[in-house]
Amino acid sequence: MKKLLFVFNPNSGKAQLKNKLMQIVQIFSEGGYDVTVYPTKAAMDGYNYIIENGLSHDVIVCSGGDGTLNETVGAVLHLDERIPIGYIPSGTTNDFARSLGIPKDMIEAAKVIVKGRTFNCDIGMVDGQRSFNYVAAFGAFTEVSYNTPQQLKNVLGHQAYIIEAAKQFMTLKPCYVRVKSDIKNVEGNFVYGMVSNTKSVGGMKFLVGGSTDLQDGLFEVTLIREIKNPMDLQQLVNAFMTQKFDETDMVCSFKTNHVEFESPNEIAWTLDGEFGGSLKKTVFDVMPKAVDFIVRGKKKKS
């Protein structure tokens, strides 16, 4: 019988997993797996447990938010064997799960793990040491989806997020950054920057271009310049609305497999929504098709 390791964060999101835990375990058991369940106790606990026990399992499943998934992927990358990863999202936004097409319903996500197929996904690496699944960024953006007034959402829908995001960008202190890659070199004062491999960030699709491919060996780099006047703000809003970043000087966007950021002052980075350190120089590389996620679709017959 195949062995499945199920690592989960019991405090993720609204702690709803505990109400469905037995049903999820039953789905795995009926799917032919001998299941080991491990609830994490603190940050990096899941990472350490997978490092110590992962090799004795055929599938590793995690449940939690982006931080839990980040730990799981980081641990699997350090194992001597390539073990498929299943994911049951239970966080707040779950951007990466949405990009992979994994259902937000926990029970349906568990069924996908039993019946799905593997998807070879690119993974990012920071300074050759720490991995990230879908986004590394500086500048505030993750709270936009929660701070946008509900009445504004009801009236304007998607445009409401853009307006709220633009208002936040106006209040941010810009960072002077030099960005180098084989594709493009750029420098200046930026209020926001990210290296991403996702179809949404913080629940917002408009921050990312529409041509994201999770297994093309390239990540998207997006930089937003300092907003100095109402005309700059209008250009930025128009670019977000139309997704035509190449038609404005306010946004610089390109794809690459290697990019370097350097600044005279330390920049605070977030990696998959978690604090990634304050650094003056940071190097990002893509690890092509480095991890196998289990997604919707029929498994190939062996």
Phi, psi and omega per residue, in radians:
M1 nan 2.386 3.123
K2 -1.240 2.615 -3.106
K3 -1.880 2.382 -3.133
L4 -2.153 2.230 3.061
L5 -1.760 2.147 -3.114
F6 -1.983 1.848 3.133
V7 -1.847 2.233 -3.102
F8 -2.465 2.659 3.066
N9 -1.654 1.911 -3.051
P10 -1.207 -0.237 -3.095
N11 -1.820 0.072 -3.069
S12 -1.197 2.541 3.107
G13 1.004 -2.237 3.117
K14 -1.791 0.409 3.109
A15 0.998 0.621 -3.108
Q16 -1.368 -0.296 -3.085
L17 -1.044 -0.616 -3.074
K18 -1.046 -0.471 -3.137
N19 -1.358 -0.265 -3.080
K20 -2.132 0.103 -3.038
L21 -1.027 -0.852 -3.082
M22 -1.133 -0.657 3.126
Q23 -1.150 -0.689 3.114
I24 -1.142 -0.783 3.128
V25 -1.085 -0.674 3.116
Q26 -1.111 -0.687 3.103
I27 -1.060 -0.769 3.121
F28 -1.123 -0.747 -3.126
S29 -1.119 -0.782 3.119
E30 -1.194 -0.353 3.083
G31 -1.428 0.015 3.056
G32 1.716 0.342 -3.107
Y33 -1.917 2.478 2.922
D34 -1.530 1.998 -2.910
V35 -1.789 2.281 2.960
T36 -1.943 2.213 -3.086
V37 -1.904 2.296 3.131
Y38 -2.380 1.923 3.049
P39 -1.446 2.320 -3.119
T40 -1.355 2.662 -3.068
K41 -1.932 -0.391 -3.089
A42 -2.843 3.027 3.086
A43 -1.022 2.385 3.122
M44 1.274 -0.008 3.092
D45 -1.145 -0.760 3.105
G46 -1.106 -0.725 3.101
Y47 -0.995 -0.888 -3.097
N48 -1.128 -0.664 -3.134
Y49 -1.156 -0.706 3.130
I50 -1.187 -0.690 3.089
I51 -1.009 -0.719 -3.065
E52 -1.420 -0.506 -2.986
N53 -2.168 -0.138 -3.008
G54 -1.089 -0.648 -3.050
L55 -1.133 -0.319 -3.136
S56 -1.547 0.190 -3.119
H57 -2.196 2.702 -3.131
D58 -1.591 -0.474 3.125
V59 -2.429 2.448 3.059
I60 -2.058 2.122 -3.133
V61 -1.987 2.412 3.052
C62 -2.235 2.694 3.061
S63 -2.419 2.335 -3.102
G64 2.758 -2.769 3.097
G65 -1.601 -2.860 -3.106
D66 -1.088 -0.571 3.134
G67 -1.131 -0.725 3.111
T68 -1.113 -0.749 3.119
L69 -1.145 -0.658 3.106
N70 -1.061 -0.786 3.115
E71 -1.090 -0.751 -3.106
T72 -1.097 -0.848 3.141
V73 -1.099 -0.751 3.119
G74 -1.027 -0.683 3.130
A75 -1.229 -0.791 -3.128
V76 -1.070 -0.607 3.113
L77 -1.095 -0.435 -3.121
H78 -1.628 -0.042 3.093
L79 -1.392 2.722 -3.103
D80 -1.349 -0.265 3.099
E81 -2.082 2.668 3.134
R82 -1.553 1.821 -3.071
I83 -1.876 2.281 3.141
P84 -1.093 2.573 -3.133
I85 -1.997 2.218 2.977
G86 -1.804 2.583 -3.079
Y87 -2.340 2.239 3.028
I88 -1.992 1.753 -3.060
P89 -1.205 2.338 3.079
S90 -2.457 0.311 3.117
G91 -1.508 -2.750 -3.057
T92 -1.586 -0.896 -3.087
T93 -1.837 -0.685 3.073
N94 0.940 0.869 -3.113
D95 -1.000 -0.809 -3.015
F96 -1.219 -0.668 3.083
A97 -1.040 -0.707 3.111
R98 -1.115 -0.700 3.127
S99 -1.122 -0.595 3.139
L100 -1.435 -0.133 -3.113
G101 1.365 0.360 3.118
I102 -1.408 2.277 -3.093
P103 -1.057 2.524 3.089
K104 -1.358 -0.361 3.047
D105 -1.265 2.185 -3.021
M106 -1.108 -0.708 -3.131
I107 -1.138 -0.767 3.113
E108 -1.133 -0.645 3.103
A109 -1.126 -0.652 3.096
A110 -1.134 -0.689 3.114
K111 -1.131 -0.621 3.092
V112 -1.077 -0.684 -3.129
I113 -1.106 -0.634 -3.140
V114 -1.331 -0.669 -2.995
K115 -1.879 -0.144 -2.978
G116 -1.412 -2.966 -3.134
R117 -2.124 2.887 3.098
T118 -1.549 2.517 -3.132
F119 -2.198 2.065 -3.114
N120 -1.365 1.961 -2.993
C121 -2.000 2.446 3.044
D122 -1.184 2.579 3.105
I123 -2.300 2.527 3.126
G124 -1.610 2.682 3.101
M125 -2.282 2.358 -3.132
V126 -1.881 2.101 3.103
D127 0.913 0.501 3.098
G128 1.182 0.249 -3.023
Q129 -2.196 -0.803 -3.025
R130 -2.081 2.394 -3.111
S131 -1.624 2.745 2.952
F132 -2.444 2.576 -3.008
N133 -1.498 -0.735 -2.984
Y134 -2.490 -0.372 3.134
V135 -2.743 2.376 2.927
A136 -2.132 2.259 -3.001
A137 -2.604 2.712 2.926
F138 -2.224 2.651 -3.039
G139 1.701 2.581 -3.070
A140 -1.404 2.319 3.076
F141 -2.703 -0.435 -2.959
T142 -1.185 -0.383 -3.097
E143 -1.520 -0.095 -3.033
V144 -1.026 -0.764 -3.061
S145 -1.156 -0.420 -3.140
Y146 -1.605 -0.489 -3.082
N147 -1.508 -0.248 -3.140
T148 -1.172 2.149 -3.127
P149 -1.006 2.426 -3.097
Q150 -1.084 -0.658 3.136
Q151 -1.082 -0.681 3.117
L152 -1.164 -0.661 3.090
K153 -1.088 -0.758 -3.086
N154 -1.113 -0.650 -3.078
V155 -1.418 -0.786 -2.997
L156 -1.854 -0.265 -3.141
G157 1.063 -2.262 -3.084
H158 -0.940 -0.649 -3.105
Q159 -1.124 -0.458 -3.137
A160 -1.093 -0.715 3.117
Y161 -1.110 -0.693 -3.119
I162 -1.121 -0.754 3.132
I163 -1.119 -0.780 -3.127
E164 -1.129 -0.710 3.122
A165 -1.124 -0.769 -3.133
A166 -1.065 -0.680 3.110
K167 -1.092 -0.675 3.121
Q168 -1.194 -0.710 3.141
F169 -1.041 -0.558 -3.117
M170 -1.185 -0.467 -3.076
T171 -1.654 -0.106 -3.086
L172 -1.394 2.511 3.034
K173 -1.405 2.163 -3.093
P174 -1.254 2.725 3.060
C175 -1.994 2.348 3.025
Y176 -1.429 2.160 -3.041
V177 -2.402 2.440 2.956
R178 -1.844 2.188 -3.087
V179 -2.041 2.201 -3.092
K180 -2.176 2.387 3.036
S181 -2.732 2.996 3.083
D182 -1.229 -0.362 -3.086
I183 -1.564 -0.772 -3.051
K184 -2.730 2.508 3.000
N185 -2.034 2.343 -3.114
V186 -2.615 2.631 3.065
E187 -2.561 2.753 -3.141
G188 2.684 -2.974 3.105
N189 -1.618 2.117 -3.089
F190 -2.171 2.443 3.084
V191 -1.626 -0.201 -3.100
Y192 -2.786 2.493 3.054
G193 -2.666 2.551 3.097
M194 -2.665 2.669 2.972
V195 -2.039 2.076 -2.942
S196 -2.416 2.771 3.036
N197 -2.506 1.186 -3.007
T198 -2.761 2.849 3.118
K199 -1.729 -0.069 3.046
S200 -2.765 2.695 3.101
V201 -2.317 2.190 -3.098
G202 1.065 0.482 -3.105
G203 1.405 0.107 -3.047
M204 -1.995 1.981 -3.132
K205 -1.308 -0.436 -3.015
F206 -1.244 -0.245 3.105
L207 -1.342 -0.225 -3.064
V208 -2.095 2.485 3.080
G209 -1.129 2.929 -3.033
G210 -1.563 0.121 -3.048
S211 -1.991 0.555 -3.107
T212 -1.214 2.275 3.067
D213 -2.186 2.057 -3.020
L214 -1.328 -0.041 -3.118
Q215 -2.439 0.581 3.125
D216 -1.713 0.053 3.139
G217 1.339 0.195 -3.119
L218 -2.286 2.483 3.007
F219 -1.909 2.722 3.113
E220 -1.586 2.274 3.036
V221 -1.836 2.218 3.135
T222 -2.255 2.218 -3.140
L223 -2.221 2.329 3.125
I224 -2.023 2.133 -3.066
R225 -1.306 2.857 3.104
E226 -1.023 2.352 3.115
I227 -1.612 2.010 -3.032
K228 -1.802 -0.389 -3.066
N229 -2.731 2.990 -3.130
P230 -1.039 -0.524 3.119
M231 -1.152 -0.714 3.077
D232 -1.067 -0.747 -3.138
L233 -1.081 -0.752 -3.135
Q234 -1.119 -0.704 3.088
Q235 -1.060 -0.720 -3.117
L236 -1.160 -0.776 3.118
V237 -1.068 -0.760 3.132
N238 -1.084 -0.706 -3.141
A239 -1.126 -0.721 3.104
F240 -1.125 -0.742 -3.085
M241 -1.160 -0.716 -3.065
T242 -1.627 -0.263 -3.050
Q243 1.083 0.371 3.102
K244 -1.779 1.315 -3.069
F245 -1.179 -0.421 -3.093
D246 -1.341 -0.074 -3.111
E247 -1.751 0.162 3.108
T248 -2.413 2.615 3.068
D249 -1.446 -0.145 -3.077
M250 -1.346 -0.401 -3.105
V251 -2.165 2.306 3.020
C252 -2.003 2.158 -3.051
S253 -2.430 2.302 3.106
F254 -2.773 2.904 3.127
K255 -1.921 2.509 3.135
T256 -2.827 2.859 3.055
N257 -1.838 -0.025 3.138
H258 -2.694 2.251 3.130
V259 -2.611 2.518 -3.124
E260 -2.124 2.371 3.076
F261 -2.017 2.316 3.123
E262 -2.442 2.386 -3.099
S263 -2.516 2.596 3.078
P264 -1.179 -0.351 3.112
N265 -2.036 2.710 3.131
E266 -1.160 2.399 3.096
I267 -1.943 2.273 3.099
A268 -1.470 2.085 -3.124
W269 -1.826 2.602 2.917
T270 -1.985 2.440 3.102
L271 -2.077 2.001 -3.083
D272 0.900 0.677 3.073
G273 1.493 -0.070 3.135
E274 -1.912 2.677 -3.122
F275 -1.066 2.244 -3.087
G276 -1.958 0.145 3.109
G277 1.817 2.782 3.075
S278 -1.903 2.050 -2.974
L279 -2.379 2.631 3.051
K280 -1.542 -0.509 3.089
K281 -2.353 2.350 -3.114
T282 -2.441 2.371 -3.132
V283 -2.073 2.258 3.139
F284 -2.039 2.331 3.089
D285 -2.278 2.656 3.084
V286 -1.702 2.330 2.990
M287 -1.760 1.774 -3.011
P288 -1.133 2.269 3.055
K289 0.792 0.824 -2.997
A290 -1.426 -0.380 -3.043
V291 -2.312 2.527 3.095
D292 -1.777 1.907 3.021
F293 -1.660 2.590 3.074
I294 -1.622 2.116 -3.069
V295 -2.231 -3.114 -3.138
R296 -1.072 2.570 3.096
G297 2.207 2.781 -3.091
K298 -1.356 2.431 3.053
K299 -1.286 2.538 3.106
K300 -1.229 2.480 3.106
K301 -1.271 2.376 3.139
S302 -1.514 nan nan
